[in-house]
Amino acid sequence: MKSIRNIFNSRSKDNGIFFTTISKIIGFKPKTLEYYQTAFTHRSMNLKNNKGHTVNYERLEFLGDAMLGSVIAHHLYTEVPSGDEGYLTKMRSKIVSREHLNEIGKELKLIKLVESKIPKGQFGDNIHGNLFESIVGAILLDRGYLYCEKFIYDKVIDPFVDIEKLEGKVISYKSLLIEWCQKEKKTFNYNVYEDTGNDEVKHFSVKLSIDDKVIAKARATSKKKAEEKASKRAFFVFQEAITNALHE
């Protein structure tokens, strides 16, 4: 493995461009650029620091995820004094959902900064949210809690957190459908199988049955995505019944 310090120090010209780009994204000048360079280093680069520890964005992603949860939890606690623990937990999950963080990461075009030996076209959507979490972690280490909190407000809470809209937002149609089926004593089954189509990327198909009747079918590049897509289609078949039952 190569040393991360040697790699970073050998790119003085590139570092200047990176510094300018990062400053525009985060809204202030970094003190320690190396945190942000790490935040965009994919594990495929096989880098180590001077202590021999593997260096990539995954640890910063962990830190950023915790920071996002903390700041958003505090915001919801303050803004929704009537919300109980279950309500606040659901609302936080909607704000920091993988889908939402992916959208923010895409909007900031973070993937352009990734250092990787894997072609960027081969990454899945989650890379965008992962990078957003990692940059939050980098800000925390570089500038501390208050700068990090402000960044989260600027990029997540102020532009996207609308309590009334979030209350009606569905995070997982599959979870919602299962909750309804269990409440109404209905049987359900996801029959997932590998699709042998002509696509370059492997696909999976699913047939969703409720009370032994096929309600929806779907196809996607993963079992999870196929199940969610079928669940969404089934939800709209039973939307009125589900809405009424789960709001009683």
C-alpha positions, -999 to +999 in steps of 0.1 A: +000+000+000+011+036-007+015+062+020-014+087+020+010+116+030+033+109+001+004+108-023-012+140-010+021+160-008+030+151-044-001+170-057+006+206-048-011+220-079-040+196-076-043+204-039-048+241-048-077+232-070-091+208-044-088+235-017-108+259-038-134+234-047-139+221-011-141+257+002-170+264-022-188+232-011-185+237+027-187+275+027-155+282+045-117+276+042-104+243+056-076+244+082-064+208+076-069+198+040-059+162+046-092+155+064-111+164+032-087+145+010-094+114+031-131+121+028-129+115-009-104+086-009-120+053-018-108+020-003-096+008-037-067+033-035-052+010-008-036+039+011-021+038+046-010+066+070+024+068+087+011+045+115+002+018+090-036+023+094-058+020+063-071+053+051-103+059+032-136+078+037-154+050+056-144+060+091-153+096+083-186+083+069-193+067+103-185+099+121-206+120+098-236+097+101-235+101+139-231+138+136-260+142+112-282+121+135-272+142+166-278+176+150-311+166+134-323+149+166-317+181+185-334+202+159-365+179+159-366+178+197-366+216+198-390+222+169-416+195+178-421+197+215-453+175+213-435+146+194-429+114+214-398+092+209-414+071+182-425+101+162-391+119+165-373+087+155-394+083+124-389+119+114-352+117+118-351+086+097-369+104+069-344+133+069-313+111+070-327+084+047-302+070+022-323+082-007-323+118+007-286+119+014-279+105-020-298+134-035-278+159-015-245+143-025-255+143-062-266+180-060-232+189-045-215+168-073-192+151-047-184+121-068-163+143-091-137+146-063-134+109-055-100+093-058-106+057-068-092+029-089-127+019-098-144+037-127-170+061-113-196+047-136-195+015-116-205+030-083-240+026-071-262+055-059-252+051-023-217+066-030-233+100-031-247+098+004-216+081+017-195+110+005-218+135+020-215+118+054-177+116+051-174+153+044-196+160+075-171+139+095-142+158+080-157+192+090-161+180+125-125+170+128-112+201+110-134+228+126-154+213+154-190+210+163-203+245+156-190+246+120-203+211+114-237+220+128-239+251+106-230+230+075-258+205+083-283+234+088-272+250+055-272+218+034-299+197+050-322+213+076-329+248+062-335+237+026-352+204+031-368+200+065-405+208+064-422+191+093-456+189+076-443+175+043-421+150+061-450+136+081-466+124+049-433+111+033-429+074+030-394+061+037-401+024+029-432+012+011-422-024+020-422-016+058-455+003+054-471-026+035-459-052+060-472-031+089-506-029+072-507-067+064-498-076+100-524-052+114-551-065+091-540-102+096-532-106+059-506-130+046-479-116+023-450-131+003-421-117-018-411-143-044-378-131-056-357-147-083-327-139-105-338-125-138-319-141-168-325-112-192-300-098-217-289-069-194-252-064-187-260-060-150-277-088-132-313-081-124-338-096-099-376-099-104-402-102-076-438-112-074-456-098-044-486-118-032-511-107-005-535-134+007-521-157-020-530-133-048-502-117-069-507-079-065-476-065-080-445-074-100-412-055-103-376-058-116-344-041-104-307-045-100-309-058-064-334-078-044-340-049-021-348-025-049-371-050-066-390-056-034-394-019-027-406-012-062-432-040-060-443-027-026-448+008-039-470-005-067-490-026-042-493+004-019-511+024-046-535-005-051-545-004-015-536+032-007-570+042+008-573+011+030-537+013+042-539+050+050-572+046+069-560+015+088-526+030+099-541+063+110-568+048+132 
